[in-house]
Amino acid sequence: MHELSLAGSILQVVEQARARDPFARVTHLHLQAGALAGVELSALRFALASLAPGTVLEGAEIAIDELPGTAWCPQCSASVPVFSRLDLCPLCEGAQLQVRGGTDLKVVDMRVV
């Protein structure tokens, strides 16, 4: 379950922000996960909830948006949305898609007190 490691990294990013600009705690944390990032969102939510007690994330509302991946299809010369690395091009059904986006997990913003 690498989501626990990801949750630890997210907490570390939040703690680094706190070191730069002190705050008491996070009330809302907004994340974005690409569909091709290899993140199971329910497992990430569970991992964050498990790590939160006793940290600045305790009691925080956590919102995670899943964004579609994007890929370039050399057969039809188009950028297309994909939800799996195994997807075919939705325009021409080509199988040589080159992933271009949707592989990131980002902390978008947070509200703090």
VOPAGU-2260 file (C-alpha; in pm, 1 decimal, decimal comma):
REM VOPAGU-2260
SITE   aa  ch    i         X         Y         Z
SITE  MET   A    0       0,0       0,0       0,0
SITE  HIS   A    1     214,1     287,8    -124,7
SITE  GLU   A    2     -68,2     529,6     -40,6
SITE  LEU   A    3      61,5     536,1     319,2
SITE  SER   A    4     396,3     658,0     188,5
SITE  LEU   A    5     217,7     916,8     -27,8
SITE  ALA   A    6      16,7    1034,1     274,0
SITE  GLY   A    7     341,5    1074,6     467,9
SITE  SER   A    8     485,4    1282,2     184,7
SITE  ILE   A    9     173,1    1500,0     174,6
SITE  LEU   A   10     202,3    1557,2     550,1
SITE  GLN   A   11     567,6    1650,2     498,0
SITE  VAL   A   12     471,8    1907,8     231,5
SITE  VAL   A   13     214,9    2057,3     471,2
SITE  GLU   A   14     470,7    2066,9     753,7
SITE  GLN   A   15     721,8    2241,7     522,9
SITE  ALA   A   16     458,4    2504,2     441,4
SITE  ARG   A   17     397,4    2547,2     813,7
SITE  ALA   A   18     770,2    2600,2     875,0
SITE  ARG   A   19     775,7    2879,4     612,0
SITE  ASP   A   20     452,6    3045,2     725,3
SITE  PRO   A   21     345,0    2930,3    1073,9
SITE  PHE   A   22     -14,3    2821,9    1134,4
SITE  ALA   A   23    -191,3    2612,6    1397,0
SITE  ARG   A   24    -367,2    2355,6    1180,4
SITE  VAL   A   25    -516,2    2278,7     842,3
SITE  THR   A   26    -895,3    2300,2     813,7
SITE  HIS   A   27    -921,3    2204,0     445,2
SITE  LEU   A   28    -670,6    2025,4     221,0
SITE  HIS   A   29    -731,7    2012,6    -155,7
SITE  LEU   A   30    -544,9    1752,6    -361,9
SITE  GLN   A   31    -546,4    1657,3    -729,0
SITE  ALA   A   32    -462,6    1306,7    -845,4
SITE  GLY   A   33    -423,4    1218,8   -1209,1
SITE  ALA   A   34    -605,2     908,9   -1329,3
SITE  LEU   A   35    -267,7     766,0   -1434,2
SITE  ALA   A   36     -87,8     846,0   -1108,4
SITE  GLY   A   37    -140,3     495,2    -975,4
SITE  VAL   A   38    -315,5     620,6    -662,7
SITE  GLU   A   39    -614,7     441,6    -512,3
SITE  LEU   A   40    -811,3     738,7    -379,5
SITE  SER   A   41    -997,7     552,4    -106,0
SITE  ALA   A   42    -669,1     406,0      21,1
SITE  LEU   A   43    -509,6     753,1      17,9
SITE  ARG   A   44    -803,9     894,6     216,4
SITE  PHE   A   45    -767,0     610,3     467,6
SITE  ALA   A   46    -391,1     664,9     495,2
SITE  LEU   A   47    -432,8    1040,0     548,7
SITE  ALA   A   48    -698,8     976,2     815,1
SITE  SER   A   49    -463,4     729,4     984,7
SITE  LEU   A   50    -173,7     977,0     992,0
SITE  ALA   A   51    -376,8    1285,4    1086,1
SITE  PRO   A   52    -424,3    1238,3    1464,1
SITE  GLY   A   53    -174,1    1451,2    1653,1
SITE  THR   A   54     -64,5    1641,0    1339,1
SITE  VAL   A   55    -167,0    1966,5    1172,0
SITE  LEU   A   56    -403,0    1759,4     953,3
SITE  GLU   A   57    -611,8    1639,0    1247,6
SITE  GLY   A   58    -975,2    1726,0    1177,6
SITE  ALA   A   59    -901,0    1863,7     829,9
SITE  GLU   A   60   -1152,2    1819,3     550,6
SITE  ILE   A   61    -972,8    1650,6     262,3
SITE  ALA   A   62   -1092,4    1694,2     -96,3
SITE  ILE   A   63    -931,9    1491,1    -373,8
SITE  ASP   A   64   -1013,0    1563,5    -736,9
SITE  GLU   A   65    -928,6    1292,5    -988,7
SITE  LEU   A   66    -823,4    1436,9   -1322,2
SITE  PRO   A   67    -823,8    1238,5   -1644,6
SITE  GLY   A   68    -497,2    1148,1   -1804,5
SITE  THR   A   69    -401,0    1283,0   -2142,6
SITE  ALA   A   70    -216,4    1110,7   -2421,4
SITE  TRP   A   71     -95,4    1186,8   -2772,5
SITE  CYS   A   72    -208,0     954,7   -3048,6
SITE  PRO   A   73      48,9     944,3   -3330,6
SITE  GLN   A   74    -199,0     768,1   -3559,0
SITE  CYS   A   75    -457,1    1047,7   -3564,1
SITE  SER   A   76    -231,8    1329,9   -3437,7
SITE  ALA   A   77    -462,4    1420,0   -3150,5
SITE  SER   A   78    -439,2    1475,3   -2778,0
SITE  VAL   A   79    -702,0    1257,7   -2609,4
SITE  PRO   A   80    -827,6    1189,2   -2255,5
SITE  VAL   A   81    -739,8     849,5   -2108,6
SITE  PHE   A   82    -827,6     682,5   -1781,3
SITE  SER   A   83    -589,0     388,0   -1800,4
SITE  ARG   A   84    -251,5     324,3   -1959,2
SITE  LEU   A   85    -424,2      42,5   -2147,3
SITE  ASP   A   86    -686,3     265,5   -2311,7
SITE  LEU   A   87    -709,7     280,7   -2687,4
SITE  CYS   A   88    -742,6     611,8   -2865,7
SITE  PRO   A   89   -1110,8     710,9   -2840,4
SITE  LEU   A   90   -1089,9     866,0   -3189,0
SITE  CYS   A   91    -917,5     600,6   -3401,3
SITE  GLU   A   92    -878,8     306,7   -3157,0
SITE  GLY   A   93    -501,6     321,2   -3201,0
SITE  ALA   A   94    -294,4     142,9   -2938,1
SITE  GLN   A   95      23,4     352,3   -2949,9
SITE  LEU   A   96     -81,6     629,9   -2713,6
SITE  GLN   A   97     196,0     833,5   -2553,7
SITE  VAL   A   98     100,5     952,2   -2203,7
SITE  ARG   A   99     139,7    1328,2   -2165,2
SITE  GLY   A  100     -44,3    1411,4   -1842,6
SITE  GLY   A  101    -248,4    1286,6   -1550,7
SITE  THR   A  102      40,5    1119,4   -1372,0
SITE  ASP   A  103      74,8    1370,5   -1086,8
SITE  LEU   A  104     -43,3    1391,6    -729,5
SITE  LYS   A  105     -52,3    1756,4    -618,4
SITE  VAL   A  106    -134,9    1959,3    -312,7
SITE  VAL   A  107    -346,3    2230,7    -475,7
SITE  ASP   A  108    -424,8    2445,0    -172,2
SITE  MET   A  109    -510,6    2439,9     192,9
SITE  ARG   A  110    -700,5    2653,8     439,6
SITE  VAL   A  111    -530,8    2705,2     770,9
SITE  VAL   A  112    -593,5    2869,8    1106,1
